[in-house]
Amino acid sequence: MVYDANGSGEKVPVHYGGNDMALLGPAGGWVASAPELIKFLTAIDGFPAQPDILSSETIAAMTDPELAGKGRFGWRGSDSYGTWWRTGYLTGSSALMVRQGNGLNWVVLLNTTTQKESRIHRHVSGMMFSAVNHVREWPKLDLFNLKYENPYPIAKIPASSPNL
């Protein structure tokens, strides 16, 4: 049980009020989909497949195993094998973002929150590392350049609409 983030003084289950959204603004206020997170990670991973938006010196500084685990540059941790990770949660959701030293990046988003966040991230990362390390060959497909158009749009709004 946690105090309601709306200031009522009532105690509620964590998934009904554990985060004060106004206080989370300085944390970046991230709201992103898995594809958006993986695109961001790929833009700062230091691998040659996609151009990075940060210099190699900045990437080296933010992923130094001696500094990264202390939260100085936003990563939860990094290791001597070139793996970096970031975990996080908002009430009702959990996230895990990993850059492996072997050139693989992955993101997992879950629609759940647990009382012991570190446990869920450890379990999920263990399953993910096991799964991806058993893949012998990845498809030669660039998912960043796929074009998708929904054939069944919910509504079409004319570009000249006065309400836009």
Secondary structure, 3 states (H helix, E strand, C coil): CEECCCCCCCEECHHHCCCCHHHHHHHCCCCCCHHHHHHHHHCCCCCCCCCCCCCHHHHHHHCCHHHHCCCCCCCCEECCCCCEEEEEEECCEEEEEEECCCCCEEEEEECCCCCCHHHHHHHHHHHHHHHHHCCCCCCCCCHHHCCCCCCCCCCCCCCCCCCC
